[in-house]
């Protein structure tokens, strides 16, 4: 029997309403970042992504060195913009070691809500709704 390894947060995923300058249409921005910040360069996360029906799948392949080797600090990141996300979607992220986190997300107008998330997460999701909730709590 395979032992479950304890999980800890390795990534943050931001899902935010946006606007595509290329198509001039509303869109949703997905941006994944490492929790770890790098001191010398800001690396890119190499990822394969596909969308089939109401399912979005990202497979993290590792880190890629920056094309411009100017010193900078910060997390490694990967961004993708999707248009026409409406309704409920399954979103899965798989790490190099094969561990997967799967989320159920509802896209309704400019509101994004997480319906279901795994108990043991290596990724935490932040949405525009999080920011609205935080702003309301500080008032």
N, C-alpha and C positions, 0 to 999 in steps of 0.2 A: 504494500500500500504506500502510495506517494505522500510524503509529508507536505503539508501546506507551509510555505514560507511566510513569515510575517511580512505584511506589505507596509510600505511607507510612501508618502507622497513624493513623486519624482517629477510630475508635470502639473502645469496649470493650463486649462483650456478656457479661452475666452470666446463666447458666442455672442455676437453683438449685431443689432440691426445696422446696416450700412447702405451705401449707395455706390453702384458701379459706375465709375467715370467712363469706362469703355463703352458700355451699352446704354448709359443714362437711365438705368432702372434700379429700383430698390433691390437690395441683396442682403445676405447674411454673411458676416465675416467670422470665420473660425480661425483662431490663432492659438497654437499650442507652444508653450515655453517650458524649458526645464526649470525646476525649482532652484537648482544649482546655478550660480552665476560664475562665469569664467573671467579670470583676471586679465588675460592677455588679448583674447580675440572674442568676438561674438560669433559663435558657430551657427550654422544652419542645421536644422533637423532634416535629415533625408527621410522622406516618407513616400510610400505609394498610397494613392487614394483612389477610391472608386465609389460611385453612387449608382445603385440599382434599385429602381422603384422607390420605396420609402426606407431605404437602408443606405447609410454612409459608413464606409469602412476605411480606416487608416491603418497602415502597417508601418511602424517606425523601423527604419533600416540602419540607423546610426546617426553619427554627426558628420558634417562636411565642413571642411575649413572654408573660411570666407574667401570670396574671389578677390577682394581688395584686402591686402594684409596690413591695414593700418591698425595700430593698437586701439583696442576698445574693450570695455568691460560690459558684462551683461549676460543674460541667459541665451541659450540656443533656442531658435524658434523656427516654426513652419506655419505659413498662413495660406488659406484658401478661401475664396469667396464663392458662394452659391446663390443663384437666383431662384425665385419661385418656390421657396420652401414654405409650404402651408400644411398644417395638420401634424399628425404624429409620425415621427421618424425614429428608427433604431440607429444609434451611433455607436460604433465599436472602434476601440484603439487597441492594437496589439504591439507589444514591445518585442525587442530582439529575442528575448528568452522564451517567447511564445505565450506569455501571460497576457490575458485580454481583459479589458474593462468594457462593459456594454451598458449603454444608457438609453432610456426612452425619453425623447424630447418632443414637446409640443410647440409648434410655431403658429402663432395666431396674431396676424397683423404685425405690429412692432413689439409684441410681447413674446418672450421665450421662457418656457418653464420646463423644469426637469420633473418628469413624472416618476421615473424609476432609475435608481443607480445601484451599483454593486455594493455589498457590505464591506468588502476589502478592496479599497481603491488605491491605485497608484497615481491616479489623476483626479484633480478636483476641477469642477466646472464653475465658471463665473459667467453670469448673464447680465444684461442690462437691468433685469428685474432685481438682481442683487444690489446694484448701485441705488436703485430707487428705494429699496427697503432700508438700506443703510442711511440714506439721506433722511428718510422719514423718522428713523430712530433718534437722530441727533437733534431734530427740531424741538 
